[in-house]
Amino acid sequence: MQIEQTTLPGVLLLTPRRHGDARGFFSESWNRKTLEEAGVDLPEFVQDNHSMSGAVGTLRGLHYQSPPMAQGKLVRCGRGALYDVAVDARLGSPTYGQWFGAELSFENGRQLWIPAGFLHGFVTREPDTEIVYKCTAHYSAANDGGVRWDSLGIDWGVDAPVLSDKDRDAPAFVNWQSPFTFEG
Ligand SMILES: Cc1cn([C@H]2C[C@H](O)[C@@H](COP(=O)(O)OP(=O)(O)O[C@H]3O[C@H](C)C(=O)[C@H](O)[C@H]3O)O2)c(=O)[nH]c1=O
């Protein structure tokens, strides 16, 4: 397991080992013990999500769930490729409003750990891209929220993404009141 810090303390890039052979490969995509032995202690996961986006340039985000249903997410790409982004939304954080992005793909096998208190979004780089991710809290429509994808200067690599109506109508970051506070 390769573990990399990012420019946002708390957000980690994880790359599980792949065992290749003539058939292809095998990889333990999630193993709590492996991470704990490497000094990474993630919260309990209670829900797995899986979405597929057909068109290149489909952008889902920037999303969050407000407390007490805030979600940490361990994100990976099951098919295709995507650019995954986390934004620090914790009021009082030294990195408040800062973002980090990484390409996650079937080929590179990389995963992004995004703690609760961060916005999450991604844009697809290949057709029929599938994202799978583990969440530390169950879905709660009442706590579901979003911030406009283009209101933080994020370099998504796309000018006119495919968006849901919800994402198209989301508030700009500057006009949004974060429900999260930095706890050191
Ligand atoms: C998130 C979620 C959605 N749904 C239902 C609600 C809607 O009927 C339908 C599509 O939901 P939505 O348009 O919110 O899906 P995404 O745009 O992919 O949203 C997700 O994408 C970003 C990148 C995230 O990190 C979040 O997990 C989530 O906000 O699935 C559920 O039944 N359970 C769920 O956990």
The ligand as a MOL file (V3000), in Angstrom:
LIG
                    3D

  0  0  0     0  0            999 V3000
M  V30 BEGIN CTAB
M  V30 COUNTS 35 37 0 0 0
M  V30 BEGIN ATOM
M  V30 1 C -25.7240 10.2520 -3.0210 0
M  V30 2 C -26.9310 9.3510 -3.0390 0
M  V30 3 C -27.9570 9.5410 -3.9360 0
M  V30 4 N -29.0370 8.6970 -3.9240 0
M  V30 5 C -30.0850 8.9140 -4.9310 0
M  V30 6 C -30.6980 10.3040 -4.9320 0
M  V30 7 C -31.0500 10.5380 -6.3780 0
M  V30 8 O -32.3310 9.9990 -6.6600 0
M  V30 9 C -30.0070 9.7420 -7.1580 0
M  V30 10 C -28.8610 10.5820 -7.7230 0
M  V30 11 O -28.3530 11.3610 -6.6490 0
M  V30 12 P -27.3250 12.5380 -6.9360 0
M  V30 13 O -27.7690 13.2820 -8.1710 0
M  V30 14 O -27.1420 13.3090 -5.6540 0
M  V30 15 O -26.0080 11.7290 -7.2900 0
M  V30 16 P -24.5480 12.3580 -7.5030 0
M  V30 17 O -24.6600 13.6470 -8.2870 0
M  V30 18 O -23.7090 11.2680 -8.0120 0
M  V30 19 O -24.1020 12.7610 -6.0380 0
M  V30 20 C -22.9870 12.1690 -5.4070 0
M  V30 21 O -21.8440 12.6560 -6.0550 0
M  V30 22 C -20.8300 13.2530 -5.2760 0
M  V30 23 C -19.5530 13.2780 -6.0680 0
M  V30 24 C -20.6700 12.6910 -3.9170 0
M  V30 25 O -19.5740 12.6420 -3.3460 0
M  V30 26 C -21.8650 12.2670 -3.1930 0
M  V30 27 O -21.7980 10.8980 -2.8000 0
M  V30 28 C -23.1240 12.4730 -3.9430 0
M  V30 29 O -23.5210 13.8170 -3.7430 0
M  V30 30 O -29.4760 8.7830 -6.2140 0
M  V30 31 C -29.1520 7.6560 -3.0310 0
M  V30 32 O -30.1460 6.9040 -3.0270 0
M  V30 33 N -28.1490 7.4700 -2.1170 0
M  V30 34 C -27.0270 8.2770 -2.0900 0
M  V30 35 O -26.1300 8.0380 -1.2480 0
M  V30 END ATOM
M  V30 BEGIN BOND
M  V30 1 1 1 2
M  V30 2 2 2 3
M  V30 3 1 2 34
M  V30 4 1 3 4
M  V30 5 1 4 5
M  V30 6 1 4 31
M  V30 7 1 5 6
M  V30 8 1 5 30
M  V30 9 1 6 7
M  V30 10 1 7 8
M  V30 11 1 7 9
M  V30 12 1 9 10
M  V30 13 1 9 30
M  V30 14 1 10 11
M  V30 15 1 11 12
M  V30 16 2 12 13
M  V30 17 1 12 14
M  V30 18 1 12 15
M  V30 19 1 15 16
M  V30 20 2 16 17
M  V30 21 1 16 18
M  V30 22 1 16 19
M  V30 23 1 19 20
M  V30 24 1 20 21
M  V30 25 1 20 28
M  V30 26 1 21 22
M  V30 27 1 22 23
M  V30 28 1 22 24
M  V30 29 2 24 25
M  V30 30 1 24 26
M  V30 31 1 26 27
M  V30 32 1 26 28
M  V30 33 1 28 29
M  V30 34 2 31 32
M  V30 35 1 31 33
M  V30 36 1 33 34
M  V30 37 2 34 35
M  V30 END BOND
M  V30 END CTAB
M  END
